Amino acid sequence: MKIEDRLVDDAHILLHPIRYRIVELLAEKPMHINEISKAMGEERRLVSYHLLTLEQYGFVSSKYEISEHPKSRGKAIRKYWVNGKVEDVISELKKKL
């Protein structure tokens, strides 16, 4: 696959309105899915679908942590954050435009 084709594919994934909003939120701070859903006003299931896509394409990473939140203390929750690939793709897009 040519670099230009990969850039188009990555841009298509990243620039979907819901996925882009998720990336914007995660760029501010790592969050778990319930925080993201609440901040966006979207169903957890929809956010989960888009997080999975972002993670498959390398824009987002995650790991399980033990919650310190009073309501969920001691439970394993998955925390998500953005990778450097987001900035790389945006930078490449700016060069091409």
SVG drawing of the C-alpha trace seen along z (x, -y; Angstrom):
<svg xmlns="http://www.w3.org/2000/svg" viewBox="-27 -23 31 29">
<polyline fill="none" stroke="black" stroke-width="0.4" points="0.0,0.0 1.4,-3.4 1.9,-6.0 -0.7,-8.3 -3.3,-5.5 -2.5,-4.7 -2.8,-8.4 -6.2,-8.5 -7.3,-5.4 -6.0,-6.9 -7.6,-10.2 -10.9,-8.4 -10.7,-6.6 -9.6,-9.7 -11.9,-12.3 -15.1,-10.5 -17.0,-13.0 -17.5,-10.7 -14.0,-9.3 -12.5,-12.7 -14.4,-13.9 -13.1,-10.9 -9.6,-11.7 -10.1,-15.4 -11.3,-14.3 -8.4,-11.8 -5.9,-14.4 -6.9,-16.4 -6.4,-13.4 -6.7,-9.6 -10.2,-8.5 -12.3,-5.3 -15.3,-4.5 -17.9,-5.8 -16.2,-9.2 -16.0,-9.4 -19.7,-8.4 -20.8,-10.9 -18.7,-13.8 -20.0,-13.1 -23.6,-12.4 -23.4,-9.1 -24.3,-5.6 -21.5,-3.5 -21.9,-0.9 -21.4,-3.4 -18.3,-4.8 -17.0,-1.3 -17.3,-0.5 -15.4,-3.7 -12.7,-3.2 -12.1,0.3 -11.7,-1.1 -9.3,-3.8 -7.3,-1.2 -7.1,1.2 -5.7,-1.6 -3.2,-2.7 -4.6,-6.1 -5.5,-5.0 -4.0,-2.7 -5.5,-1.3 -4.7,0.7 -6.6,2.0 -6.2,0.2 -7.7,0.7 -10.3,-2.0 -9.9,-4.4 -13.3,-6.0 -15.6,-5.4 -18.4,-3.8 -16.1,-1.4 -13.2,-1.1 -11.2,2.1 -12.7,2.9 -10.6,3.2 -11.4,0.4 -9.9,-0.2 -8.2,-3.6 -7.7,-5.0 -5.2,-7.6 -4.1,-8.9 -0.9,-7.9 1.6,-10.0 0.0,-8.6 -2.8,-11.2 -0.3,-14.1 1.6,-12.3 -1.4,-11.9 -2.7,-15.4 0.8,-16.8 1.0,-14.7 -2.5,-15.9 -1.5,-19.5 1.5,-19.0 -0.6,-17.6 -3.3,-20.3"/>
</svg>
